[in-house]
Amino acid sequence: MYNVYVKKKGQYNPDLMGEYSNINDAIKLANELKEKDSEISYTIEETSGHFDSYGEPLTTVVKRG
């Protein structure tokens, strides 16, 4: 599963914009959002289905832009 997060300038926490099973769909959404507003930054994370000792999902950053 791939999660797309968007952070606006001056914002502390990023917003979850979508969850996708295909990386290409996640990248497409991130690029579309970046085209609409060039001041945002995005992060695409892959979730492994495993959790750490605090119960938080383990993720790997796939792409930032």
C-alpha positions as CSV (number, residue, x, y, z in Angstrom):
1,M,0.0,0.0,0.0
2,Y,1.3,3.5,-0.9
3,N,0.2,6.6,1.0
4,V,0.5,10.1,-0.5
5,Y,1.0,12.9,1.9
6,V,1.0,16.6,1.0
7,K,2.4,19.4,3.1
8,K,1.8,23.1,2.5
9,K,4.3,25.8,3.3
10,G,4.1,26.7,7.0
11,Q,2.1,23.6,7.9
12,Y,3.4,21.3,10.6
13,N,1.7,18.0,9.8
14,P,1.2,16.7,6.3
15,D,-2.3,15.7,5.0
16,L,-3.0,12.2,3.7
17,M,-4.3,12.6,0.2
18,G,-4.8,9.0,-0.8
19,E,-3.9,5.4,-0.4
20,Y,-3.1,3.3,-3.5
21,S,-2.0,-0.3,-4.1
22,N,-0.2,0.7,-7.3
23,I,2.9,3.0,-7.1
24,N,2.1,4.5,-10.5
25,D,-1.3,5.8,-9.3
26,A,0.3,7.3,-6.2
27,I,3.0,9.1,-8.3
28,K,0.3,10.3,-10.8
29,L,-1.7,11.9,-7.9
30,A,1.3,13.5,-6.4
31,N,2.4,15.0,-9.7
32,E,-1.2,16.3,-10.4
33,L,-1.3,18.0,-6.9
34,K,2.2,19.5,-7.5
35,E,1.1,20.9,-10.8
36,K,-1.9,22.6,-9.2
37,D,0.0,24.2,-6.4
38,S,3.8,24.4,-6.8
39,E,4.3,25.5,-3.2
40,I,3.3,22.1,-1.7
41,S,5.7,19.2,-1.1
42,Y,4.7,15.6,-1.2
43,T,5.9,12.3,0.2
44,I,5.0,8.8,-1.0
45,E,5.4,6.1,1.7
46,E,5.1,2.4,1.3
47,T,3.5,0.5,4.2
48,S,4.7,-3.0,5.0
49,G,1.8,-4.1,7.1
50,H,4.1,-4.4,10.2
51,F,4.0,-2.2,13.3
52,D,6.7,-1.0,15.7
53,S,6.5,-1.4,19.5
54,Y,4.4,1.7,19.8
55,G,1.7,0.4,17.4
56,E,2.7,2.8,14.6
57,P,2.9,1.3,11.1
58,L,6.4,0.8,9.6
59,T,6.8,2.8,6.4
60,T,9.5,3.4,3.8
61,V,9.7,6.7,1.9
62,V,9.5,5.9,-1.8
63,K,9.6,9.4,-3.3
64,R,9.6,13.1,-2.3
65,G,8.9,16.1,-4.3
